[in-house]
């Protein structure tokens, strides 16, 4: 297998699924009407409700849904089970489930005055469903925010060549919003300017990096300035850690990559002998920086910051995808080789490794079903998409007919990113995380540019893209958290209706998770809870379709599959946390406490999902009986 066939398969799948299936559902079931006023046009407030060109909105939604999931998920799955099962789920999932979830979540919100899924569930299903769904969504988002902030703070702490590009991304986002919506400048000129400046800043950060005679990495002038800031911040405690934590998953970006012999070196933040991660003050400094960056996105009008930042991120991501896709085609055809003399594009990972059904008492259990379907948490289907689509995108949709290209089109675009990630790890070999993604992208960009862009710069582009992907989604996570918290307890506690108060509460709770170091264990719950959120979203859509006497089959069948699969995955994840950490005699203190906390969260999510499912089932039967009665007695 080589990368060329992945491109062919991606193009064919997108064309057939979009034109033969998605358009048919759009035309026959949803029946959008360009003349019907959308919530964005009816309630335009310039903050959340804002009619937006579908060209800009596509970029916003595409970037809003594409986080770490479509990168980390396929890479992890390929290492566990091989590339073939991962490829099959990505293709089948996006064709029959993923696009349907994204598009339907947007349209059900548009048809319900831009209300959130929780508010819609209150009206369609039962009042208690709304309350339980609010609790589920808020804690799911807090889990997500804690994981993303933990990852990003670790990256900014460990990589001084990254922060300058992030600062310029924020400034260019503010400038782009001003240029498009206040100065009324053309979108082409604005896009070229802000994307070029942001890419330039990303390139300046690592510029001048070199290794000295001893082989130590020396930073360039910009990164050296960031290193100086980190050193001054760390001097507050005499360069002593605030606390230490052990990451049994080895997923923390502060943990260095293994050497050729498999051992890892000791760094200022990592003790290779004990495996302890030292949380230095500069880590907390970058965490506060991320909160400030996200605070702007959560509270400024959507056009002023969050939307243009996501739009810029979309273009950077698109450039990376297109250059990589070109490399996926060119490398196998021309036989392009990398710096080590290996053919670029040829898969190094096996198609099948282990289906994982054998159980070992003291090790994590990773059966292909259900774990594959939650390990690849994005690219095939994702609950985060339904949240950001219903609360964010639906409130910016100018015409109902824009729903399909924005919602379904963006999902197929994210699928392309997931396929790129799968290809990157398959050609780069065993390994995980953003670093492995960046390494594979570096090879593909080198091939796609016909050698004009060296591997080292292609790798830097891949790593920078990974950071921007996660950062821009983190901004939107806090925006959705703010809206969810306000709707949840705003009536009981009027102070929370203030957007600044609700944002600060969300960030304080997230900071508490990060500061305890438990975000490592929170991340293990992300896959199951995310896909469970997708199943609950499809449940709301199915009930709404039945209430409207429309055919719900296209949403109902995927909902049943995802519901059963994710409940099973939640149980497996809880079991793994117990045997590998909670009951492991080698673990103690914070890791054990974090594992037990996640086991409790697993149980709560499982019970909440069962209650919501039962209420949804009763509501579905109620609407079915109602329409059957009306069919028998149409005059009544």
N, C-alpha and C positions, 0 to 999 in steps of 0.2 A: 504494500500500500504506500502511496505517496500523496503529497499535498495537492497535486493537480486534481485528483478525483474528488477531494473534499470540496473544492471550488465548484466543480461541475454539479455535484450532489446538492450543494447549497443553492445554487441558481435554479436548478430544476425544481427543488422542493418549494422554494419561495414562489416561483411562478405558478405552479400547479395549485398549491394550497390557497394562495391568495385569490387567484382568478376563478378557480373552479369550485372552491368551497366557501371561503370567506365572503366573497361578493354575493354568493347565492344566499347565505344567511342574512347578510345585510339587506338584500333586496326583498326577500320573502318573509323574514321574521321580524326584524327590527323596523324596517321601512322608514328610513330617515327622510325628513322633509326639510329642504333648504329654506322654505318660507316660514317654518315654525320658529318662533323666537327662542333662543337658548338662554340659560341662566346668565351667561356672560353678558348678553345684550340687555336682558331685563333688569339685572341687579348691578350693573357696572358701578363699582365703587373705587376702582383704581388701586385696590389693595389685593383682594383675592379674586374678585370677579372682573375680568378684563378681556374683551374680545381680541383675539390674537390671530394674525395670519397663520394659516396652517403650515406654511413653510418654517416659520419661527417655532410654532408649537410642536411640530414634528421633532425639531432639534431639541426642544425642551424636554419632551416626553421621552425621547430616545435616551437622552443623557440622564434623565431622572430615574429611569428603570435600570440602567446599566451600572451596577455597583461592582463589588468584589465577587459577587456570586457567579456571574458568567465566566470569570477568570479562574478563581480558586476551585469552584465546583468541578468543572470538567477535568482540571489538572489532577485533583484528588481522586476522582473516580477512575481516571485512566491508570493511575498508579495502583489502585486497589484491584480493579477487575479487568483492565485492559481497555484498549481504545474502542473495540467493536461494540460492547454494550453501551458505552457512553455515547457513541455516534448514533446508535439505533434510538436511544431515548431522546436525544436532541432533535432528531428528524421527526419522529412520530409525535413527540410531545408538542413541539411548536405547531405542527400541522393540524392537530385535532383538539388540542387543549389550550396551549399558550396564547395564541392570538385571540381565541374565543374569550378567555378570561380577561385580558387587557381591554379589548374592545367593549365587552359587555359591561364591565365595571364603569367605564366612562359613560356609556349610553344610559345605564340604569340611573346614574346620578343626574345626567342631563334631563331625563324625563321626570325626575323627582326634585326639580328646583335647585339642583346643585347640592342636595343634602348628602351627608356622609352615609356610608353603608350602615352604620349603627342607627342613624336616624331613620333610614329607610326600613331597617329591620323592625324598629319600634312600631311603625305604621302597618307593615305587611304581615309580621309574624306575631310578636307579643311584646309588651313593655319590658318584661324581664329579659328578653333576648337582647334588647338594646343595652341594658345595664351590663349584662355579662359580656357582650361583645365589646363594649367600651373598655372594660377591665382587661379583656384578652388583648385588644389592640394596643392599649397604652403600655402594658408591660412587655408585649412583643416589641414595640418600638423602643422602649427603654433598653431591652436586651440588644437590639440592633445598634442603637446609638452607643451603648457602652462598648460593644465589640469594635465598631468603626473608629470611635475616638481613641480607644486603646491601641489599635493597629496604627493609626495615623500619627499619634503622639510618639510611638516607638520609632516610626520611620523618620519623622522630623528630627528626633533626638539622635538617631544613628546615622542619618545622611545629611550632612550640612550643605550638600549641593542641591537640595530640593527646595528649601523654604523660599528662596528668592522668586522662583517661578510661581509659587502659590500666592505670594503677596501681589505680584503683577497680575495674576488671574483675577483677584478681587478688585484691583484698581481698574482693569480693563472691563470688568463686568459693570461697574458703576458708570464708566465712560460710555459703554455700548448702550445702556439704558437711556442715558441722557441724549445720545446722538439719535437714536431711533424714535423715541417717544416725545422728546421735547424739541429737539432741533429738526425733526422730520427728515433726516438724511436717508438716502437710499440704503437698503439692506446690504447690497453687494459691497459698497465702499466701506461700510461699517464693519462687515465681516472680515474683509481682507485686512483692515488696519488692526483690529483688536486681536485677531487670531495670530497675525504675524508677530505682533509685539509679545504676545504670551509665549509663542514658540521660541522667540529670540531670548526671552528671559529664562526659559527652561534650558536653553543651550548655554547661556552665560554662567549659570550656576556651577556646572562641572568643568567649565573651561579652565585650562591650566593644570588640571590634575596630572600627576606623574608619580613615578616611583623612584625613590632615591637609591643610592648604591646598595643599601641593605635590603631593598625590596619593599620598604614601607611606603604606603600611599601618602602622597603629599597633596594638599588641596590647593586649588587656584585662589585668586584674590577674593572672589565673592564668597566661596565656601569657607575660606580662612576667616573671613569676618564673622560668619555664623559660628564657626568653631570658637572664636574669641568670646562671643556672647554666651555660648554654652558654658565656657570655662568660668566666666565671671559669675554666672548664675549658680554653678556648682560650688563656687568658693564660699557661698553663704553657709554651707554646712561643712566646709573644709573638705569638699569632694567626697563626703561620706553619703551613702544611700539613705533615703528617707525610710524605705522599707525594702525587703527582698521577697521574692516569690519564685516558686519553681513552676515551670511550664512543661508538663509531661507530654504535651502535643508537639513541642518544638516548633510552634507556629509563630512565636513572637519575632518580629523583624529585628530585634536587638540580638538575637542568637545568631552568631556567624555561621556561614556555610561550612560543611565539613571539608577537611583537607582530602588529598588523594587517599590517605590511609584510613579515612573514615572518622578521625578525631576532629574535634572542634577547638579552635584557639581560645584562650582567655582574653577578654577585652575589658575596658573600664566598666562596662555594664553587664558582663557575663563571666561567671566563674566556671570554667570547664571542668574543674574537679568536682565541685558540689552540684553543678547545674543551676545555681542560684542566679536569678536576674536581679540586678541592683537598680532600683528606681531612684535615679539621681534627680536633683532639683530641676535640671533643665527639661526633664520629661514632663514635670508639672507645668513648667513655663509654656511648653508647646501645647499642652492640654488646654491651658487658659487661652492661648492664641486661637486654637480651634473653636473654642466656645465663642470667642469674639467674632470670628469669621462667620460662624453659623448663626449667631445672634442677629447679624445684619440680614441674613437670608430669611430668618424666621419672622422678622418684624417689619422690614421695609416693604413698601408696595411691591407686588410680584414683578412688575415691569422694571423696577429700579435696580434690583440686584439678583434675586434668585433665578429669575428667568434668563437674563443675559449671561450670568455665570454658567448656567447649565448649557446654554446655547454655544458659548465658546468651547466648553468642554466637549460638546458634541462634535465640533469640527476637528478638534485635536484628535479625538477618538476615531473619527471617520478617516482622517489622513493616515493614521496608523493602520487602520483596517485595510484601506485601499493599497497602501504600499506593501503591506504584508500579503494581501491577496495577489498582487502582481508577482511577488516573490514565490508564492505557492504555485503559480502557473509557470513562471519562467524557469525556476530552478530545475524541476524535473525535465523540462524540454531541452534546456541547454546544458544540463549536467553541471550546474554551478556548484563549486566546492567552498567550504568555509575555511577559516584560517588554519584549522587542524588538518585539512585535506579530506574532510568527509563530505559526501554528497549532501547538499541541502535539499530538504523536501522528503527524503526517505525516512520512513518511520523506524525509530529505534525501539519503541515499546512494542510488546507483543499484542496481538489482537485480543487474546483471552489470557488471563492470568489465573484467577481463582474465583469461583462463584461464591465462596465464603460461607457455605452452609454448615461446615463443620464447626462445632463449638469447643473451645478450650476454656477450662474453668476460670483461669485468672487473666484472660486476655479479652480485648474488645472483640465482639462478634459483629461481623460485617457481611451479612447475607445479601446477595444481589437484590432480592426483594425482601424488605421494602427500602433498603438503605440507598441503592442507586438513585431512587426517585426523589430523595431528599438531599443527598450529597450534591447532585446537580440541582441546586436550589433556584437557579435562574438559567435562562437560555431555552428552557423547555416550558416552564410555567413558574410563576412566583407570586406569593401573596403581597409582597411589597408593591408590585405593579398595580394591583387592584386598589390599594390605599392611595397611592400618589395619583392614580388616574381618576378616582372618584372625588378626591378632595382638591387636587391641584388642576389637572388637565381639564376635567369636566367644567370647571369654572372659568376656563379661558377659551372654550370651543366657540368659534364665531358662528359656524353653521353646522347643523346636524350631519350633513353629508361629509364633513371633514373628519368625522369620528373614525371611519374605517381606515383611511390612509394614515392618520395619526396614531391610533391605537394599535391596529393590527400591523400596520407597516413598521412601527417602531419595534414591535415584538419580533418580527422577522429580522430586523436589523440587529437586535440583541442576540438573536440566534447565530447570526454571522460572527459576532464577537466571541460567542461561546465555542463555535467551531474553530475559530482562529486559536483560541486558548488550547483546545484539544490538540490541534496540529502542532502548536508551539512546543508543548511538553512531549508530544510523540516523536518529534524530530530531535529535541534537545536531550531526551533521555529521562531517567528517573529523577524525581525531585518535585518540589511543590512551591506554592506561593507566588508572589509577584516577581521574585527574582528569576524563577524558572520561566515564567511568562516572558519577562524581558529578554532573557537569553535567546529563546526561540524567535521572538520578534526581531531581535538584532540580526539573526541569520537571514530571516525572510526579507527584511528591509534592504539588507546588503544585496541580495539577489534581485529584488524588485527594482532597485535603482541601478542595476547593471554595474554594481561596484562603486558607484559614485558616493554612496553613504557608507562609510566603514562600519564594521560590525559593532565597534565600541559606541559609536554615536546612535546606531539603531537600537542597541540595548538600552542606552540612556533614554531614548524616546519611548521605548516600551515601558521602562520603569516609571518615567514621568507621567505617562498616560495612565498607568495603574493608580498612581497617587491621585491624579485629578478625577478619575472615575469614582474613587471611593469618597473623596472630599466633597464633590458636588452633590452626591447623594446624601451625605451626612447633613449638609445644609437643609435639604428637603425633609429629612427625617425629623429634624427639630421643628420645622414648620408644620408638619403633619401632627407631631406631638402637641404642639401649642393649640392647634384647632381641636384635637381630640380631647385634651384636658379641659378646654373651655366648654365644649359641648357636654362633657361628662358631669362635671361638678360645678359648672358656672352658675346654675340656678340655685344650688344649695349654698355656695360660697361666692357671692357676687364679685369679690375682689379678683377671683381667678378669671373673670371675663376680660380683665385688662391683659392685652397680649404680652406686655412686658413681664407681668407677674407670672403668667402661665409659662412663658419661655424660661424664665429664671428657675422656676420650680422644676421644670423638665431637666434643665442642665445641672442643677444641684443634685438631683437624684442620680443622673447619669455619672456625675463626678464621683459620687459615693461608691458606685460600682467599680469605676476605674481605679480609684484610690485603694480599694481593698485587693486589687489584683485579680478579682474574680472574672474579669472580662474574658480571660482565657477559657473559662468553663462556660461562660455565657455563650461563647461562639459555638460550642459544641451543640447547643440547643437551637441555634439559628435555623439549620436546615429543616428540622422537623416542624418547628413552630411556623416558619415561613410558608411551607407547603400546606400546613394545616390552615393558615390564614387564607391561602388560595382556595382551598376546598370550601371554607365558610363563605367566601365571596361568591363562588359559583352557586352555593346554596341560596343566597339572597337573590341572585339573578334568576335562578330556576323558579323560585316562589313568585318573583315579580312577573316573569313571563306567564306563569300559570294564572296569576291574578288578572292579567291582561288578555287571557284566552289565546295566547300565542303558543306555538310549539316550542317546548323547552328542551327537547331531546339533545340538541347540540351542547347545552350547558349541563344538563342533568346527568348524563352518562359520565362525562369527565369528573363531575363533582363526586359521584359515588366512588369511582376509582381512587381519586385523590384522598377522599375522606377515610376510606378503609386503610389505604397505604400509609397515610401520615399518622393515624392513630397507632398502627403497628410500629412505625418507626420511632414514635415517641417512647413506647415501651422499651424497644431495643436500646435507644439512647440512654434511658434511665438505667437500664441494666448495665451498660458499658461503664457509665460513670461510677456505679456502685463497685463493680469488680476491679476496675483499674485504679480507682482513686480512694473512694470512701472506705472500702474494706481492705485496702492494700496496706500491709503492716509497714511498708517502706515510706508511706506518706503520712504526714501529720500536719497539724496546725491549719493554715489558711487553705492549702489545696483540698484537704478533707472537708473543711467548712464550705468551701465553694462548691464541691461536688454534691454535698448534701442539700445545699440551697437549690441547685439545679434539679436534683431529683424531686424536691418538693414542687418546684415550678412545673416540672413535667407532669406531676400528678394533677396539679391545678388546671393546666391547659387541657389535659385529657378529659377531666370531668366537665370543664366548661364547654368543650367541643361536643361532648355527649348531650348536654342539656340543650345547646343551641341546635344540634341536629334533630333532637326529638321535637322541639318547638317548631322547627322548619318543616319537619315531616307532617305534623298535625295541620299546619297552615296550608301546606300543599294539598292535603286531602280535603280541607275545607273549601278551597277555591275550586278544586276539581268537582266536588259535589255541587257547588253553587252553579257552575256553568252547565253541568249535566241537568240540573233542575230547570234552568232557564231554557235549555234546548227542548225539554219535554213540554214546558209550558211557556212558550215565547210571549204570550199575550199578558202574562201576569207581571 
